[in-house]
Amino acid sequence: MIEWFTIVQVAVAVLAGILCVVLGLAGRKPTDLTMGATALVEVLLIVQLVIAIAAPAFGNTPSGDPLEFWVYLVSAVLLPVAGGFWALVERSRWSTVILGAVCLAVAVMVYRMNVIWFVQGS
């Protein structure tokens, strides 16, 4: 995994989360902007998934518990999809807040995955 990619990914997830929470609390229902922000977070997670699958072939494996890493990664990939689906079905301002909470949770998971990959076991 590339360190700068993780930093960008966390930053995008935090900004998307703040955007969605603010718009949700301002009474906005899910908009193209909030759905696009969540979709960007999901695209970055899919890129990270591909990197994580390919990395062992190049001798780069998690230095911490691989099971914990993969649980975080799979959970992080599924969360925006579930949150986006729920937001499209419900279409309330609270579903926009939920999208924000999902993006912030993903930011925490990505940070934790980075710790597992680079720091634990060192």
DOGU-206511 format. One record per residue: residue number from 1; residue in one letter; x, y, z of N, C-alpha, C in turn. Coordinates in steps of 0.2 Angstrom, whole numbers, plus 5000, padded with zeros to 4 digits. Layout:
N
nr NUM; rest A; n.X X; n.Y Y; n.Z Z; ca.X X; ca.Y Y; ca.Z Z; c.X X; c.Y Y; c.Z Z
...
END
This chain:
122
nr 1; rest M; n.X 5004; n.Y 4994; n.Z 5000; ca.X 5000; ca.Y 5000; ca.Z 5000; c.X 5004; c.Y 5006; c.Z 5000
nr 2; rest I; n.X 5002; n.Y 5011; n.Z 4997; ca.X 5006; ca.Y 5017; ca.Z 4996; c.X 5004; c.Y 5022; c.Z 5002
nr 3; rest E; n.X 5009; n.Y 5025; n.Z 5005; ca.X 5007; ca.Y 5029; ca.Z 5011; c.X 5003; c.Y 5035; c.Z 5009
nr 4; rest W; n.X 5005; n.Y 5039; n.Z 5004; ca.X 5001; ca.Y 5045; ca.Z 5002; c.X 4994; c.Y 5043; c.Z 4999
nr 5; rest F; n.X 4993; n.Y 5037; n.Z 4996; ca.X 4986; ca.Y 5036; ca.Z 4994; c.X 4982; c.Y 5035; c.Z 5000
nr 6; rest T; n.X 4985; n.Y 5032; n.Z 5006; ca.X 4981; ca.Y 5031; ca.Z 5012; c.X 4979; c.Y 5038; c.Z 5015
nr 7; rest I; n.X 4984; n.Y 5043; n.Z 5015; ca.X 4983; ca.Y 5050; ca.Z 5017; c.X 4977; c.Y 5053; c.Z 5013
nr 8; rest V; n.X 4978; n.Y 5053; n.Z 5007; ca.X 4972; ca.Y 5055; ca.Z 5002; c.X 4966; c.Y 5052; c.Z 5003
nr 9; rest Q; n.X 4966; n.Y 5046; n.Z 5004; ca.X 4959; ca.Y 5042; ca.Z 5005; c.X 4956; c.Y 5044; c.Z 5012
nr 10; rest V; n.X 4960; n.Y 5045; n.Z 5017; ca.X 4957; ca.Y 5047; ca.Z 5024; c.X 4955; c.Y 5054; c.Z 5023
nr 11; rest A; n.X 4958; n.Y 5059; n.Z 5020; ca.X 4956; ca.Y 5066; ca.Z 5019; c.X 4950; c.Y 5066; c.Z 5015
nr 12; rest V; n.X 4949; n.Y 5062; n.Z 5009; ca.X 4943; ca.Y 5062; ca.Z 5005; c.X 4937; c.Y 5060; c.Z 5009
nr 13; rest A; n.X 4938; n.Y 5054; n.Z 5013; ca.X 4933; ca.Y 5052; ca.Z 5017; c.X 4931; c.Y 5056; c.Z 5023
nr 14; rest V; n.X 4935; n.Y 5060; n.Z 5026; ca.X 4934; ca.Y 5065; ca.Z 5031; c.X 4930; c.Y 5071; c.Z 5028
nr 15; rest L; n.X 4932; n.Y 5073; n.Z 5022; ca.X 4929; ca.Y 5079; ca.Z 5019; c.X 4922; c.Y 5077; c.Z 5017
nr 16; rest A; n.X 4921; n.Y 5071; n.Z 5014; ca.X 4915; ca.Y 5069; ca.Z 5012; c.X 4910; c.Y 5068; c.Z 5018
nr 17; rest G; n.X 4913; n.Y 5065; n.Z 5023; ca.X 4909; ca.Y 5064; ca.Z 5029; c.X 4906; c.Y 5071; c.Z 5032
nr 18; rest I; n.X 4911; n.Y 5076; n.Z 5032; ca.X 4909; ca.Y 5082; ca.Z 5035; c.X 4904; c.Y 5086; c.Z 5030
nr 19; rest L; n.X 4905; n.Y 5085; n.Z 5024; ca.X 4900; ca.Y 5088; ca.Z 5019; c.X 4893; c.Y 5085; c.Z 5020
nr 20; rest C; n.X 4893; n.Y 5078; n.Z 5020; ca.X 4886; ca.Y 5075; ca.Z 5021; c.X 4883; c.Y 5077; c.Z 5027
nr 21; rest V; n.X 4887; n.Y 5077; n.Z 5033; ca.X 4884; ca.Y 5078; ca.Z 5039; c.X 4881; c.Y 5086; c.Z 5040
nr 22; rest V; n.X 4885; n.Y 5090; n.Z 5037; ca.X 4883; ca.Y 5097; ca.Z 5037; c.X 4877; c.Y 5098; c.Z 5033
nr 23; rest L; n.X 4877; n.Y 5095; n.Z 5027; ca.X 4871; ca.Y 5096; ca.Z 5022; c.X 4865; c.Y 5092; c.Z 5025
nr 24; rest G; n.X 4866; n.Y 5087; n.Z 5029; ca.X 4860; ca.Y 5083; ca.Z 5032; c.X 4857; c.Y 5087; c.Z 5038
nr 25; rest L; n.X 4862; n.Y 5090; n.Z 5042; ca.X 4859; ca.Y 5094; ca.Z 5047; c.X 4856; c.Y 5101; c.Z 5045
nr 26; rest A; n.X 4858; n.Y 5103; n.Z 5039; ca.X 4855; ca.Y 5109; ca.Z 5036; c.X 4848; c.Y 5107; c.Z 5033
nr 27; rest G; n.X 4846; n.Y 5101; n.Z 5033; ca.X 4840; ca.Y 5099; ca.Z 5031; c.X 4839; c.Y 5097; c.Z 5024
nr 28; rest R; n.X 4845; n.Y 5096; n.Z 5021; ca.X 4846; ca.Y 5094; ca.Z 5014; c.X 4845; c.Y 5086; c.Z 5013
nr 29; rest K; n.X 4841; n.Y 5084; n.Z 5008; ca.X 4840; ca.Y 5077; ca.Z 5007; c.X 4846; c.Y 5075; c.Z 5003
nr 30; rest P; n.X 4848; n.Y 5068; n.Z 5002; ca.X 4853; ca.Y 5066; ca.Z 4998; c.X 4853; c.Y 5070; c.Z 4991
nr 31; rest T; n.X 4859; n.Y 5073; n.Z 4989; ca.X 4859; ca.Y 5076; ca.Z 4983; c.X 4865; c.Y 5073; c.Z 4978
nr 32; rest D; n.X 4865; n.Y 5075; n.Z 4972; ca.X 4871; ca.Y 5073; ca.Z 4968; c.X 4878; c.Y 5074; c.Z 4971
nr 33; rest L; n.X 4878; n.Y 5079; n.Z 4975; ca.X 4885; ca.Y 5081; ca.Z 4978; c.X 4886; c.Y 5076; c.Z 4984
nr 34; rest T; n.X 4881; n.Y 5074; n.Z 4988; ca.X 4883; ca.Y 5070; ca.Z 4993; c.X 4883; c.Y 5063; c.Z 4991
nr 35; rest M; n.X 4879; n.Y 5061; n.Z 4986; ca.X 4880; ca.Y 5054; ca.Z 4983; c.X 4887; c.Y 5053; c.Z 4979
nr 36; rest G; n.X 4889; n.Y 5059; n.Z 4976; ca.X 4895; ca.Y 5059; ca.Z 4972; c.X 4901; c.Y 5058; c.Z 4977
nr 37; rest A; n.X 4901; n.Y 5062; n.Z 4983; ca.X 4906; ca.Y 5061; ca.Z 4988; c.X 4907; c.Y 5054; c.Z 4991
nr 38; rest T; n.X 4901; n.Y 5051; n.Z 4992; ca.X 4901; ca.Y 5044; ca.Z 4994; c.X 4904; c.Y 5040; c.Z 4989
nr 39; rest A; n.X 4902; n.Y 5041; n.Z 4983; ca.X 4904; ca.Y 5037; ca.Z 4977; c.X 4912; c.Y 5037; c.Z 4977
nr 40; rest L; n.X 4914; n.Y 5043; n.Z 4978; ca.X 4922; ca.Y 5044; ca.Z 4977; c.X 4925; c.Y 5040; c.Z 4983
nr 41; rest V; n.X 4922; n.Y 5040; n.Z 4989; ca.X 4925; ca.Y 5036; ca.Z 4994; c.X 4925; c.Y 5029; c.Z 4992
nr 42; rest E; n.X 4920; n.Y 5026; n.Z 4989; ca.X 4919; ca.Y 5019; ca.Z 4987; c.X 4924; c.Y 5018; c.Z 4982
nr 43; rest V; n.X 4925; n.Y 5022; n.Z 4977; ca.X 4930; ca.Y 5021; ca.Z 4971; c.X 4937; c.Y 5020; c.Z 4974
nr 44; rest L; n.X 4939; n.Y 5025; n.Z 4979; ca.X 4946; ca.Y 5024; ca.Z 4982; c.X 4946; c.Y 5018; c.Z 4986
nr 45; rest L; n.X 4941; n.Y 5015; n.Z 4989; ca.X 4941; ca.Y 5009; ca.Z 4993; c.X 4942; c.Y 5003; c.Z 4988
nr 46; rest I; n.X 4939; n.Y 5003; n.Z 4982; ca.X 4940; ca.Y 4998; ca.Z 4977; c.X 4947; c.Y 4998; c.Z 4975
nr 47; rest V; n.X 4950; n.Y 5004; n.Z 4974; ca.X 4957; ca.Y 5004; ca.Z 4972; c.X 4961; c.Y 5001; c.Z 4977
nr 48; rest Q; n.X 4960; n.Y 5003; n.Z 4983; ca.X 4964; ca.Y 5000; ca.Z 4989; c.X 4963; c.Y 4992; c.Z 4989
nr 49; rest L; n.X 4957; n.Y 4990; n.Z 4988; ca.X 4956; ca.Y 4983; ca.Z 4988; c.X 4960; c.Y 4979; c.Z 4982
nr 50; rest V; n.X 4961; n.Y 4982; n.Z 4977; ca.X 4965; ca.Y 4980; ca.Z 4971; c.X 4972; c.Y 4980; c.Z 4973
nr 51; rest I; n.X 4974; n.Y 4985; n.Z 4976; ca.X 4981; ca.Y 4986; ca.Z 4979; c.X 4983; c.Y 4980; c.Z 4984
nr 52; rest A; n.X 4978; n.Y 4980; n.Z 4989; ca.X 4979; ca.Y 4975; ca.Z 4994; c.X 4979; c.Y 4968; c.Z 4991
nr 53; rest I; n.X 4975; n.Y 4966; n.Z 4986; ca.X 4976; ca.Y 4959; ca.Z 4983; c.X 4982; c.Y 4958; c.Z 4979
nr 54; rest A; n.X 4985; n.Y 4964; n.Z 4976; ca.X 4991; ca.Y 4963; ca.Z 4972; c.X 4997; c.Y 4963; c.Z 4976
nr 55; rest A; n.X 4997; n.Y 4967; n.Z 4981; ca.X 5003; ca.Y 4968; ca.Z 4985; c.X 5007; c.Y 4962; c.Z 4987
nr 56; rest P; n.X 5004; n.Y 4957; n.Z 4990; ca.X 5008; ca.Y 4951; ca.Z 4992; c.X 5012; c.Y 4948; c.Z 4986
nr 57; rest A; n.X 5010; n.Y 4949; n.Z 4980; ca.X 5013; ca.Y 4946; ca.Z 4974; c.X 5020; c.Y 4950; c.Z 4974
nr 58; rest F; n.X 5020; n.Y 4956; n.Z 4977; ca.X 5027; ca.Y 4960; ca.Z 4976; c.X 5030; c.Y 4960; c.Z 4983
nr 59; rest G; n.X 5028; n.Y 4955; n.Z 4988; ca.X 5031; ca.Y 4954; ca.Z 4994; c.X 5029; c.Y 4959; c.Z 4999
nr 60; rest N; n.X 5024; n.Y 4963; n.Z 4998; ca.X 5022; ca.Y 4968; ca.Z 5003; c.X 5015; c.Y 4966; c.Z 5006
nr 61; rest T; n.X 5016; n.Y 4963; n.Z 5012; ca.X 5010; ca.Y 4960; ca.Z 5016; c.X 5009; c.Y 4964; c.Z 5022
nr 62; rest P; n.X 5003; n.Y 4964; n.Z 5025; ca.X 5002; ca.Y 4967; ca.Z 5032; c.X 5007; c.Y 4965; c.Z 5037
nr 63; rest S; n.X 5010; n.Y 4969; n.Z 5041; ca.X 5014; ca.Y 4967; ca.Z 5046; c.X 5011; c.Y 4966; c.Z 5053
nr 64; rest G; n.X 5004; n.Y 4968; n.Z 5053; ca.X 5000; ca.Y 4966; ca.Z 5058; c.X 4996; c.Y 4960; c.Z 5057
nr 65; rest D; n.X 4990; n.Y 4959; n.Z 5060; ca.X 4986; ca.Y 4953; ca.Z 5059; c.X 4982; c.Y 4954; c.Z 5052
nr 66; rest P; n.X 4983; n.Y 4950; n.Z 5047; ca.X 4980; ca.Y 4950; ca.Z 5041; c.X 4972; c.Y 4949; c.Z 5041
nr 67; rest L; n.X 4970; n.Y 4945; n.Z 5046; ca.X 4963; ca.Y 4944; ca.Z 5046; c.X 4959; c.Y 4951; c.Z 5048
nr 68; rest E; n.X 4962; n.Y 4954; n.Z 5053; ca.X 4960; ca.Y 4961; ca.Z 5055; c.X 4960; c.Y 4966; c.Z 5050
nr 69; rest F; n.X 4965; n.Y 4966; n.Z 5046; ca.X 4966; ca.Y 4970; ca.Z 5040; c.X 4960; c.Y 4969; c.Z 5035
nr 70; rest W; n.X 4959; n.Y 4963; n.Z 5033; ca.X 4954; ca.Y 4961; ca.Z 5028; c.X 4947; c.Y 4962; c.Z 5031
nr 71; rest V; n.X 4946; n.Y 4961; n.Z 5037; ca.X 4939; ca.Y 4962; ca.Z 5040; c.X 4938; c.Y 4970; c.Z 5039
nr 72; rest Y; n.X 4943; n.Y 4974; n.Z 5041; ca.X 4942; ca.Y 4981; ca.Z 5040; c.X 4940; c.Y 4983; c.Z 5033
nr 73; rest L; n.X 4944; n.Y 4980; n.Z 5028; ca.X 4944; ca.Y 4982; ca.Z 5021; c.X 4937; c.Y 4980; c.Z 5018
nr 74; rest V; n.X 4935; n.Y 4974; n.Z 5020; ca.X 4929; ca.Y 4972; ca.Z 5017; c.X 4923; c.Y 4976; c.Z 5020
nr 75; rest S; n.X 4923; n.Y 4977; n.Z 5026; ca.X 4918; ca.Y 4981; ca.Z 5030; c.X 4918; c.Y 4988; c.Z 5027
nr 76; rest A; n.X 4924; n.Y 4991; n.Z 5026; ca.X 4924; ca.Y 4998; ca.Z 5023; c.X 4922; c.Y 4998; c.Z 5016
nr 77; rest V; n.X 4923; n.Y 4993; n.Z 5012; ca.X 4920; ca.Y 4993; ca.Z 5005; c.X 4913; c.Y 4992; c.Z 5005
nr 78; rest L; n.X 4910; n.Y 4988; n.Z 5010; ca.X 4902; ca.Y 4987; ca.Z 5010; c.X 4899; c.Y 4993; c.Z 5013
nr 79; rest L; n.X 4902; n.Y 4997; n.Z 5017; ca.X 4898; ca.Y 5002; ca.Z 5021; c.X 4895; c.Y 5008; c.Z 5016
nr 80; rest P; n.X 4899; n.Y 5011; n.Z 5012; ca.X 4897; ca.Y 5016; ca.Z 5007; c.X 4891; c.Y 5013; c.Z 5003
nr 81; rest V; n.X 4892; n.Y 5007; n.Z 5001; ca.X 4886; ca.Y 5004; ca.Z 4996; c.X 4880; c.Y 5004; c.Z 5000
nr 82; rest A; n.X 4880; n.Y 5001; n.Z 5006; ca.X 4874; ca.Y 5000; ca.Z 5010; c.X 4871; c.Y 5007; c.Z 5012
nr 83; rest G; n.X 4876; n.Y 5012; n.Z 5014; ca.X 4873; ca.Y 5019; ca.Z 5016; c.X 4870; c.Y 5022; c.Z 5010
nr 84; rest G; n.X 4873; n.Y 5021; n.Z 5004; ca.X 4871; ca.Y 5024; ca.Z 4998; c.X 4864; c.Y 5022; c.Z 4996
nr 85; rest F; n.X 4864; n.Y 5015; n.Z 4996; ca.X 4857; ca.Y 5012; ca.Z 4995; c.X 4852; c.Y 5014; c.Z 5000
nr 86; rest W; n.X 4853; n.Y 5014; n.Z 5006; ca.X 4848; ca.Y 5017; ca.Z 5011; c.X 4846; c.Y 5024; c.Z 5010
nr 87; rest A; n.X 4851; n.Y 5028; n.Z 5008; ca.X 4850; ca.Y 5035; ca.Z 5007; c.X 4845; c.Y 5036; c.Z 5000
nr 88; rest L; n.X 4846; n.Y 5032; n.Z 4995; ca.X 4842; ca.Y 5032; ca.Z 4989; c.X 4835; c.Y 5030; c.Z 4991
nr 89; rest V; n.X 4834; n.Y 5025; n.Z 4995; ca.X 4828; ca.Y 5022; ca.Z 4997; c.X 4824; c.Y 5027; c.Z 5001
nr 90; rest E; n.X 4828; n.Y 5030; n.Z 5006; ca.X 4824; ca.Y 5034; ca.Z 5011; c.X 4823; c.Y 5041; c.Z 5009
nr 91; rest R; n.X 4828; n.Y 5044; n.Z 5006; ca.X 4828; ca.Y 5051; ca.Z 5004; c.X 4826; c.Y 5056; c.Z 5009
nr 92; rest S; n.X 4829; n.Y 5055; n.Z 5015; ca.X 4827; ca.Y 5060; ca.Z 5020; c.X 4834; c.Y 5064; c.Z 5022
nr 93; rest R; n.X 4834; n.Y 5069; n.Z 5025; ca.X 4840; ca.Y 5073; ca.Z 5027; c.X 4844; c.Y 5069; c.Z 5032
nr 94; rest W; n.X 4840; n.Y 5064; n.Z 5036; ca.X 4844; ca.Y 5060; ca.Z 5040; c.X 4848; c.Y 5054; c.Z 5037
nr 95; rest S; n.X 4846; n.Y 5053; n.Z 5031; ca.X 4850; ca.Y 5048; ca.Z 5027; c.X 4856; c.Y 5051; c.Z 5024
nr 96; rest T; n.X 4856; n.Y 5058; n.Z 5023; ca.X 4862; ca.Y 5062; ca.Z 5022; c.X 4867; c.Y 5062; c.Z 5028
nr 97; rest V; n.X 4864; n.Y 5062; n.Z 5034; ca.X 4869; ca.Y 5062; ca.Z 5040; c.X 4872; c.Y 5055; c.Z 5040
nr 98; rest I; n.X 4868; n.Y 5050; n.Z 5039; ca.X 4870; ca.Y 5043; ca.Z 5039; c.X 4876; c.Y 5042; c.Z 5034
nr 99; rest L; n.X 4875; n.Y 5045; n.Z 5028; ca.X 4881; ca.Y 5045; ca.Z 5023; c.X 4887; c.Y 5048; c.Z 5026
nr 100; rest G; n.X 4886; n.Y 5054; n.Z 5030; ca.X 4892; ca.Y 5057; ca.Z 5033; c.X 4895; c.Y 5052; c.Z 5038
nr 101; rest A; n.X 4891; n.Y 5049; n.Z 5042; ca.X 4894; ca.Y 5045; ca.Z 5047; c.X 4897; c.Y 5039; c.Z 5044
nr 102; rest V; n.X 4895; n.Y 5036; n.Z 5038; ca.X 4898; ca.Y 5031; ca.Z 5035; c.X 4905; c.Y 5033; c.Z 5032
nr 103; rest C; n.X 4905; n.Y 5039; n.Z 5029; ca.X 4912; ca.Y 5041; ca.Z 5027; c.X 4917; c.Y 5042; c.Z 5032
nr 104; rest L; n.X 4914; n.Y 5045; n.Z 5038; ca.X 4919; ca.Y 5046; ca.Z 5044; c.X 4921; c.Y 5039; c.Z 5047
nr 105; rest A; n.X 4917; n.Y 5034; n.Z 5047; ca.X 4918; ca.Y 5027; ca.Z 5049; c.X 4924; c.Y 5024; c.Z 5045
nr 106; rest V; n.X 4923; n.Y 5025; n.Z 5038; ca.X 4927; ca.Y 5023; ca.Z 5033; c.X 4934; c.Y 5026; c.Z 5034
nr 107; rest A; n.X 4934; n.Y 5032; n.Z 5036; ca.X 4941; ca.Y 5036; ca.Z 5037; c.X 4945; c.Y 5032; c.Z 5043
nr 108; rest V; n.X 4941; n.Y 5031; n.Z 5048; ca.X 4944; ca.Y 5028; ca.Z 5054; c.X 4946; c.Y 5021; c.Z 5052
nr 109; rest M; n.X 4943; n.Y 5017; n.Z 5048; ca.X 4945; ca.Y 5010; ca.Z 5046; c.X 4951; c.Y 5011; c.Z 5042
nr 110; rest V; n.X 4951; n.Y 5015; n.Z 5037; ca.X 4957; ca.Y 5016; ca.Z 5033; c.X 4963; c.Y 5018; c.Z 5037
nr 111; rest Y; n.X 4962; n.Y 5022; n.Z 5042; ca.X 4968; ca.Y 5024; ca.Z 5046; c.X 4970; c.Y 5017; c.Z 5050
nr 112; rest R; n.X 4966; n.Y 5014; n.Z 5052; ca.X 4967; ca.Y 5007; ca.Z 5056; c.X 4971; c.Y 5002; c.Z 5052
nr 113; rest M; n.X 4968; n.Y 5002; n.Z 5045; ca.X 4971; ca.Y 4997; ca.Z 5041; c.X 4979; c.Y 4999; c.Z 5039
nr 114; rest N; n.X 4980; n.Y 5006; n.Z 5039; ca.X 4987; ca.Y 5008; ca.Z 5038; c.X 4991; c.Y 5006; c.Z 5044
nr 115; rest V; n.X 4988; n.Y 5007; n.Z 5050; ca.X 4992; ca.Y 5005; ca.Z 5056; c.X 4994; c.Y 4997; c.Z 5056
nr 116; rest I; n.X 4989; n.Y 4993; n.Z 5054; ca.X 4990; ca.Y 4986; ca.Z 5053; c.X 4995; c.Y 4985; c.Z 5048
nr 117; rest W; n.X 4995; n.Y 4988; n.Z 5042; ca.X 4999; ca.Y 4987; ca.Z 5037; c.X 5007; c.Y 4989; c.Z 5038
nr 118; rest F; n.X 5007; n.Y 4995; n.Z 5041; ca.X 5014; ca.Y 4997; ca.Z 5042; c.X 5017; c.Y 4997; c.Z 5049
nr 119; rest V; n.X 5013; n.Y 4997; n.Z 5054; ca.X 5016; ca.Y 4999; ca.Z 5060; c.X 5016; c.Y 4992; c.Z 5065
nr 120; rest Q; n.X 5010; n.Y 4989; n.Z 5065; ca.X 5010; ca.Y 4983; ca.Z 5070; c.X 5015; c.Y 4978; c.Z 5068
nr 121; rest G; n.X 5017; n.Y 4975; n.Z 5072; ca.X 5022; ca.Y 4969; ca.Z 5071; c.X 5029; c.Y 4971; c.Z 5069
nr 122; rest S; n.X 5030; n.Y 4978; n.Z 5068; ca.X 5037; ca.Y 4980; ca.Z 5067; c.X 5041; c.Y 4980; c.Z 5073
END
